Amino acid sequence: MIRTWDADSGRLLRDFPSAAGLMHDLSFNPSGTLLALASGASEVTFWEPATGKPRQSFCAGCSPLRRIEYSRCGRWLAVGARDCWVEVFDARTLIRKHRFSLVSPVSGLAFGNDGVLSAVGADASVCCWDAATGKSLWELPPAGVRRQADLAFHPDGARLAMAVGGEEVTLWDWPEKQRFLILKQTAKVAGLVAFSPDGTYIASAAGDGSIRLWSSRSNRSGE
């Protein structure tokens, strides 16, 4: 089942069933008119949030799907799977444009500016590509771990945050491809990370239930 709420009042707007089975990830297109849902198999289903009606579905070439992400411009839709594949589709035609491979199951996807797509594997390896051309832009070798990992680009596209296993959040200068800050966590399991829409805060979550919030300006944190 999928539920939608009014973001201002918190009022439940609509329940609508999904036949996709186990659901692993979802992503709104930039205009908010479509919600893309990645199932535990290879199916991607599109729904209209306003009506709760399904629009269409298609099967990706990788399986089972774990992550799905629209690009900021809305031109591209990327999916990542447990079988280590990342696929990039034209969001309008749903024609596959590129297929990339990691060396471990895909754990996180993030789009930056200008169609930059970044993916992190369960071994904390990172690969970045140009979604339009398929050109490889940057790679970070495996860290020798097998934990939940996640990625997020700052809204200005100049910084990339990576969380691995809830132990730390690493910030990278994207244009220079240089690590410039490590934010320490205390948990040793699932790591998640996100920037606030205005880029002021970095939030991370760990499997022990802790959530930590940093100011991206002062680097101070609170729980």
C-alpha positions as CSV (number, residue, x, y, z in Angstrom):
1,M,0.0,0.0,0.0
2,I,1.1,3.6,-0.8
3,R,0.0,6.5,1.3
4,T,0.2,10.2,0.5
5,W,-0.1,13.1,3.0
6,D,-0.5,16.8,2.9
7,A,3.0,18.1,3.7
8,D,1.7,21.2,5.4
9,S,-1.1,19.8,7.6
10,G,0.0,16.2,7.9
11,R,-3.5,15.2,6.8
12,L,-3.7,11.8,5.1
13,L,-4.8,12.4,1.6
14,R,-5.0,9.0,0.0
15,D,-4.3,5.3,0.3
16,F,-3.8,3.3,-2.9
17,P,-2.8,-0.3,-3.3
18,S,0.3,-1.4,-5.1
19,A,0.6,-4.7,-6.9
20,A,4.4,-4.4,-6.9
21,G,4.9,-6.7,-3.9
22,L,7.8,-5.8,-1.6
23,M,8.7,-2.1,-2.3
24,H,12.3,-0.9,-1.8
25,D,12.5,2.7,-2.9
26,L,10.5,5.5,-4.4
27,S,11.2,8.9,-6.0
28,F,9.1,11.9,-7.2
29,N,9.8,13.5,-10.5
30,P,10.8,17.2,-10.0
31,S,7.4,18.5,-10.9
32,G,5.7,16.1,-8.3
33,T,3.3,14.7,-10.9
34,L,4.7,11.2,-10.9
35,L,5.9,8.8,-8.2
36,A,8.2,6.1,-9.4
37,L,8.3,2.9,-7.3
38,A,11.0,0.2,-7.3
39,S,9.8,-3.2,-6.4
40,G,11.8,-6.1,-4.9
41,A,11.8,-7.7,-8.4
42,S,12.7,-5.7,-11.5
43,E,9.5,-3.7,-12.0
44,V,9.2,0.1,-11.9
45,T,5.7,1.4,-11.5
46,F,4.6,5.0,-12.0
47,W,1.7,6.5,-10.0
48,E,-0.2,9.8,-10.1
49,P,0.0,11.1,-6.5
50,A,-3.0,13.4,-7.1
51,T,-5.3,10.6,-8.1
52,G,-3.7,7.5,-6.8
53,K,-3.9,5.9,-10.2
54,P,-1.2,3.9,-11.8
55,R,0.2,5.4,-15.1
56,Q,2.5,2.6,-16.4
57,S,5.1,0.2,-15.5
58,F,8.2,-1.4,-17.1
59,C,10.8,-4.0,-16.2
60,A,14.4,-2.9,-15.8
61,G,17.2,-5.3,-16.9
62,C,18.6,-5.6,-13.3
63,S,17.1,-7.3,-10.3
64,P,16.1,-7.1,-7.5
65,L,15.8,-3.3,-7.5
66,R,17.0,-1.5,-4.4
67,R,17.2,2.2,-5.4
68,I,15.5,4.5,-7.7
69,E,16.2,8.2,-8.3
70,Y,15.1,11.0,-10.7
71,S,17.7,13.5,-11.9
72,R,17.2,17.1,-10.7
73,C,16.3,18.2,-14.2
74,G,13.8,15.4,-14.6
75,R,15.5,14.1,-17.8
76,W,16.9,10.9,-16.3
77,L,15.6,8.1,-14.1
78,A,18.2,5.8,-12.5
79,V,17.7,2.4,-10.8
80,G,20.2,0.3,-8.8
81,A,20.0,-3.3,-8.0
82,R,21.3,-6.0,-5.7
83,D,22.9,-7.7,-8.7
84,C,25.3,-4.7,-8.8
85,W,23.9,-3.1,-12.0
86,V,22.9,0.6,-12.3
87,E,20.7,1.5,-15.3
88,V,19.9,5.0,-16.6
89,F,16.7,5.6,-18.5
90,D,15.2,8.5,-20.4
91,A,12.5,9.6,-18.0
92,R,10.1,10.5,-20.8
93,T,10.5,7.5,-23.2
94,L,11.8,5.0,-20.6
95,I,14.4,3.9,-23.1
96,R,17.5,2.6,-21.5
97,K,20.5,4.8,-22.3
98,H,23.3,3.4,-20.2
99,R,24.1,0.4,-18.0
100,F,26.9,0.5,-15.4
101,S,28.2,-2.1,-13.0
102,L,29.6,-1.9,-9.4
103,V,31.5,-4.7,-7.8
104,S,29.0,-5.1,-5.0
105,P,25.2,-4.6,-4.6
106,V,24.0,-1.1,-5.1
107,S,23.3,0.6,-1.8
108,G,22.7,4.2,-2.7
109,L,22.1,6.5,-5.6
110,A,22.3,10.3,-5.9
111,F,22.0,12.8,-8.7
112,G,24.0,16.1,-8.6
113,N,23.8,19.0,-11.0
114,D,24.2,18.6,-14.7
115,G,23.1,15.0,-14.7
116,V,26.0,13.7,-12.5
117,L,25.0,10.3,-11.2
118,S,26.7,8.8,-8.2
119,A,26.3,5.2,-6.9
120,V,27.7,3.6,-3.8
121,G,28.0,-0.2,-3.3
122,A,27.7,-2.3,-0.1
123,D,31.5,-2.3,0.0
124,A,31.6,1.5,0.1
125,S,33.0,1.7,-3.4
126,V,31.7,4.8,-5.3
127,C,31.3,5.4,-9.0
128,C,30.2,8.6,-10.7
129,W,29.0,9.0,-14.3
130,D,27.6,11.6,-16.7
131,A,24.0,10.4,-17.2
132,A,23.8,12.0,-20.7
133,T,27.0,10.5,-22.1
134,G,27.8,7.5,-19.9
135,K,31.3,8.8,-19.3
136,S,32.9,7.8,-16.1
137,L,33.8,10.8,-14.0
138,W,35.2,9.5,-10.7
139,E,35.7,6.3,-8.8
140,L,36.4,5.5,-5.1
141,P,37.8,2.0,-4.4
142,P,36.1,-0.4,-2.0
143,A,36.6,0.2,1.7
144,G,36.6,-3.5,2.6
145,V,33.3,-3.4,4.5
146,R,29.9,-4.8,3.9
147,R,27.4,-2.4,5.4
148,Q,24.6,-0.1,4.4
149,A,25.9,2.9,2.6
150,D,24.3,6.1,1.2
151,L,25.0,9.2,-0.8
152,A,23.7,12.7,-1.1
153,F,24.7,15.7,-3.1
154,H,24.5,19.2,-1.7
155,P,21.9,21.3,-3.5
156,D,24.7,23.4,-5.1
157,G,26.3,20.2,-6.4
158,A,29.7,21.1,-5.0
159,R,29.7,18.6,-2.2
160,L,29.1,14.9,-1.9
161,A,28.3,13.3,1.4
162,M,28.7,9.6,1.9
163,A,27.6,7.6,5.0
164,V,29.0,4.1,5.6
165,G,27.7,1.8,8.2
166,G,26.6,4.6,10.5
167,E,30.1,5.1,11.7
168,E,31.0,8.3,9.8
169,V,29.8,10.7,7.2
170,T,32.5,11.8,4.7
171,L,32.2,15.0,2.8
172,W,33.9,15.4,-0.6
173,D,34.6,18.4,-2.6
174,W,33.1,17.3,-5.9
175,P,34.9,19.6,-8.4
176,E,38.3,18.8,-6.8
177,K,37.4,15.1,-5.9
178,Q,39.0,15.7,-2.5
179,R,37.9,14.6,0.9
180,F,37.7,17.6,3.2
181,L,35.7,16.6,6.3
182,I,34.7,13.5,8.3
183,L,31.7,13.7,10.6
184,K,31.9,10.9,13.2
185,Q,29.0,8.7,14.2
186,T,28.6,6.3,17.1
187,A,26.6,3.4,15.6
188,K,28.0,0.5,13.6
189,V,25.1,-0.4,11.4
190,A,22.9,1.1,8.7
191,G,24.0,4.5,7.4
192,L,21.7,7.0,5.7
193,V,22.5,10.6,4.8
194,A,20.6,13.6,3.4
195,F,21.1,17.4,2.9
196,S,18.3,19.8,3.6
197,P,16.8,21.4,0.5
198,D,18.6,24.7,1.2
199,G,21.8,23.0,2.0
200,T,22.0,24.3,5.6
201,Y,21.9,20.9,7.3
202,I,23.2,17.4,6.9
203,A,21.2,14.6,8.5
204,S,22.4,11.1,9.1
205,A,20.6,8.1,10.6
206,A,21.9,4.8,12.0
207,G,20.5,1.4,12.7
208,D,20.5,2.0,16.5
209,G,17.7,4.6,16.0
210,S,19.9,7.6,16.4
211,I,19.6,10.6,14.1
212,R,22.3,13.2,14.0
213,L,22.0,16.7,12.5
214,W,24.9,18.9,11.5
215,S,25.0,22.5,10.4
216,S,26.8,22.5,7.1
217,R,28.1,26.0,8.0
218,S,29.5,25.4,11.4
219,N,29.9,21.6,11.3
220,R,28.3,21.4,14.8
221,S,26.1,18.4,15.5
222,G,23.1,17.5,17.7
223,E,21.0,14.5,18.3
